[in-house]
């Protein structure tokens, strides 16, 4: 069975993909790893480099006996999957860069990474995680699936919360975009408060033949705000590779 790997982002975890696991498991071997320091792996030390996260996911998937797979990366996970493709291009069939970008400094983000670091130290990862999770939804704390993200975010230790921010801050994948040969879909909510349009445009224009899907009325967590639409777009893209 064809494998489909979902990589979550900063303060996330595998539990956020429940609707995708349900939708795609009949047709794919769905793999949703928890990154070191997050989700079910919150007791692990989190690396402070995007490349180290990429190596971890590649090793985990290989350990499951999977060599080739379709790949979806969300937010910081989108940076991680760009590094995965750079390291092992022959293993990635179709690529989805979702709510992400090629620049780790996140220009235009709702707050700077330095400000997020300061607030992690000052207020703790739990309060910071709940606050940041709210920005991922158009309706903030009132969104139906806000508790899913907030519940994952508060699991992160201070070390993991700071390491993830440092990993993003020091990363750029712009120079590698022209080398991505996998058929690629760039997917973005038009009200995203974390990744602005200019980052989507760089991905879409920088990757040869990339497709673009802009979801109206969604912020950063399209797969939780409009899961049926997200799944339909993803299924259409993946079906083209069969």
Buried (B, 14 or more C-beta within 10 A) or exposed (E): EBBBBBBBBBBBBBBBBBBBBEBBEEBBBBBBBBBBBBBBBBEBEBBBBBBBBBBBBBEBBEEEEBEEBBBBBBBBBBBBBBBBBBEBEEBBBBBBBBBBBBBBBBEBBBBBBEEBBEBBEEEEBBEBBBBBBBBBBBEBEEBEBBEBBBBBBBBBBEBBBBBBBBBBBBBBBBEBBEEBBBBBBBBBBBBBBBBBBEBBBBBBEBBEEBBBBBBEEBBBBBBBBBBEBBBEBBBEBBEEEE
